[in-house]
Amino acid sequence: MSKYVSAKDFRQGFPNVSEDLKKWGEIIVLKRSKPLFRVLPFEESPRDLLDRAAAKEDSSQPDLQEISRIVHKLREV
């Protein structure tokens, strides 16, 4: 479910955004009756950069554990 608000109402009600997100799931801000932007909770966003990075595996790139081992070896030298 979405909550639609005008840009003016969004600015005035900004302190309550987190409560509205919990209740509605997303807020769509309108300007002159056209969608201007959408506000989503960060932890529920499927397009989060960390989620995308975790989902994509590149075999040509070392993983974080291998990078850590390399850094530790370089520090020993």
Order of alpha helices (4+ residues) and beta strands (2+ residues): beta-alpha-alpha-beta-beta-alpha-alpha
